[in-house]
Each structure stands twice: as structure tokens, then as C-alpha cells.
Amino acid sequence: MANVRWSVDPTHSEVQFKVKHLMITTVTGYFEKFTVEAESEDENFNGAGNIVFTADVNSISTNNEQRDTHLKSADFFDAENHGEVRFVGTRYENVGGNDYKLHGDLTIRNITKPVTVNVEFGGTVVDPYGQHKAGFTLTGKISRKEFGLTWNAVTEAGSVVVSDEIKLQAEIQLVKQA
């Protein structure tokens, strides 16, 4: 039996990241342009594989143009030379019920590191237009410095301006491809 192919429904999906600023508040950012492709043995995502996520670095939005420009600069993502963030899944592991671990390789600024994210599989449904949809909530954490995003500053009082830990959150809706 052939694998079922899936692609992201961008209108019903979002990818965000959160970082501590001055260690007292959290700033949220989004990738407005991204893709997700996956395959599974069936519509319940048994045997899921070939999971690939890409995000366009130039689509970063934190609702602050000056900060977005800084994030795209060589101080952080260096969008001019590294325009894409890429995750390639290597293993989709059921850890109980609808809870999974997605293991894979994340590449930022041409640096690739293994990453594991938590996945809650929301199930599948046929929408009013006859499309088969699958929903997922993903959460995880990475160290930005491990990926070469090392810019930082210190306040007069000695506080770090931007934390190393980045929290990842995504709501992904996939559409079964014909």
C-alpha cells in the first residue's frame, strides 16, 4: 500500500517562538511563511515519516519592525546568507495515547543539531469540502547559541538582554494530498 502524503494548510497553522527579554518578560515571534510535508502509512499517522518543515527567515514577525530587522541581521539569523530554517524528522515515537515525540535534525545558520519536540496528535477529520485534515500541537525548547545565534548585551545591572532558551510552539493542520 502506498503512503499517504500530507501538506500544511497554512491558513489553519502557525509557528511561533518565545524568548525572555531582560529575563522579566517574554517576546513572541512568528514565521509567517513555512511549509510542512509528511507521509504516513494511514490517516492515523501510523508509520509517519519523511516529515520536513521549512521556514522563510525573512518572514519573521514579532510585531516590531526594528526588532524583526535585527533578527534577520547577521547578529541573529543572517537571512541574507541563511534564508531558511529547516527541520527533518528522523523518528515519530508514540509515548502514550495521542502523545508523541518527534525526533529530527534542525538546521539554523547552516548548523544542524538533533532536536526532539513534543507532539499532541489532535486526530483527523473530513472538512466540509471533503478534504482530509490532521491536527497537531508541537512544543519544545532549543538553545539559540547552539545554532550560532549568539548576539547578546548586558544591562547596567548585569541582566542578560535575550535568554539562550527559545520555546517553540506550533499548531499544524495538514491536508491529505490526492
N, C-alpha and C positions, 0 to 999 in steps of 0.2 A: 504494500500500500504506500502511496506517495505521501510525503509530509505535507502538512497544512502550512501555507505561508501566510504571514501576518505583516501588516504595516501600520504605522502610527496614524491615529486620527488626530491631527494637530489642533483641531477646534475643541477637542474634549480632553486635551492633555496639557500638562505643564511641568516644567523642570525648574527647580529653584535651589538656591544655595543660601546659607545663613552664616554670618561671621560676626563675632563680637567686635565692637568698636569701642576703644578706650576701656574695654573689659567691663563696661557697665550697661551697654545696650546692644541689641542685635540688629544688623542691617541685612535685609533680604534682597537678593538679586535673582534674575531670571534669564534663561536663554530663550529668546523669542522664536528662534529658528533652530529646529532639530529634527532628526529622523530616528526612527526605531524600526528595525526589521527583525523578524524572528521566524522560526519554524517549530512545529510540534508534530507529534505523531497523531494527535487528535485535538478536538476542540476543548479538552480539559487541560491542555498543556502538558500532558504526559510526554516524556522524552523531548522536552523543549531543548532547542539548540540553535546554533547559528544566530545568536542574539547580538545585534550590533546597534549601538547608539552613537550618533554623531551630533555635535552641537556647533553652530557657527559662532565663533568667539565675537565677531562683530555684531552679533545680535544681543549681547549682554545689556540688560537694563536693570538699574537699581532705582529708577525714578529720579536720578540726579545726573544730568548730562556731564558735569565736570568729573564726578566720580567714575562714570562709565568710560569716559575718555582715559582717565588714569588706569582703570582696569585693563583697557585694551593696549596700553603702552608697554614698553619693554620692562617697566617696573613690575608688571604682573604677567598677563597672558601673552604679550608681544604678538598681537593679532597680525601685524604686518608679516611676520615670519612664521607664525604658528596659528593659522586661522581656524583650526578645528580642534575640538576636544573629542576623543574617541574612546569608547568602551566596547570591548569584545568579550562576550560571555564565554566562559570555559566550562561551567557546570551549573546546573539549576537543580538544587537539592531540596527535597521536601523535608522539613524539620517537624512536621506535625500539622494535620488538618490543612488549612489554607495558607500556612506559613512556610516560606521557602527562604533559602539563602542563594543568592546569585553571585557566583564567583567569576572573576574575569580580570582582564588587563585594561587599566585606564591609562590613556596617554594624554598628557598635557605638556605643551612646550617641548615636544619630542622626547619626553621622559615617560617611560612606561613602568608601571608598578602594579602588582596584584592588589585587587580590592575586592571586598565582599560586602554586599548590601543586603538588607532585609527586604523581603518581598511578601506582601499580603495579596494573595490572588483573590480578586473580588468575584470571579466567576465569569460566565459567558451568557449572552442574551442575543436574541434577534431583535434588531430595532424596527421601528415602524416602516422602514424602507426595505426590509428584507436582508439587511446586512448583519452578518455575524460579528459580534463585538466581544472583546475580552478586556477586563479591567484589572489594574494593578496599582498598588501603593508601594513605593520604594523609599527606604530611609537608609542612611549610612553616614559615615564620617570619614574624612581624609585629612591628612596633614598637607597643607598647601606648600610648605617648604620642601617636602619630598619631591614635588613636581617643579621646583625651580621658581616658585612664586615667593621670593624671599624678601621683598621690599618691606621695610618697617621703619617706624620712627618711635621715639620715646618722648613722653610729655615731660615738662619740668619736674613733676613729682615722681617721675620714673615709671609711669604706667606705659604699657605697650599699646600702640595705636590700633593695630589689627592682630587678632589672635591667629595662631597657627592652625587651630582646628576649624575645619569647614564642615558644616552639617549639610547633608544632601537630602532633598525631598522631591519626589516626583509622583505625579498622578498620570498614569499612562493608560490610554484606551487604544487597543489595537483592533484593526479591521481585517477580517479574513479576506484573502485575495483569491480571485477565481482561478 
